[in-house]
Amino acid sequence: MPGPHDQQEPTYPNRLLHDHRPWLLSRVPEPQCRWYATVESTRRDHGGDPLVAQMTSLDPKMIQRGREEVAAGRALDGSGAGTWGGASTG
């Protein structure tokens, strides 16, 4: 019996997002891609990295790197300084 996270053909309205996710992520800076993929992977619990890697066309190592950055509090505004959401620290 298939589990809830087994790969299935996406159904409308998720089809558009599924089909265009790699294209959309290709237009976002790399750190934000990693962090987004980390959030998606974490939502899917065990086995999320391979699934999200396939859905996003990102390398699983990139997703792991994002997880490490988030855990270490380094997931900042992309410039190397700031806080979540791009708020200024100074």
C-alpha angles and dihedrals in degrees: 000000000000118000124231092260098046113121113268133167104274115247127220127301090028091050094082093050092046093050095045102037095100091047092049093047091050087067095051122083113264097249091055090048090055093048093047090050090049091054092048092047093049091051088057094052118203113023094016097128097064092043095048090044089056093044094049102031088235123138112254087232089061090053090049090050089053090051090052092049092050092047092049092047092244094122094108134147095298096258094084094255133069137048138279111307094024097279114160120252096202 
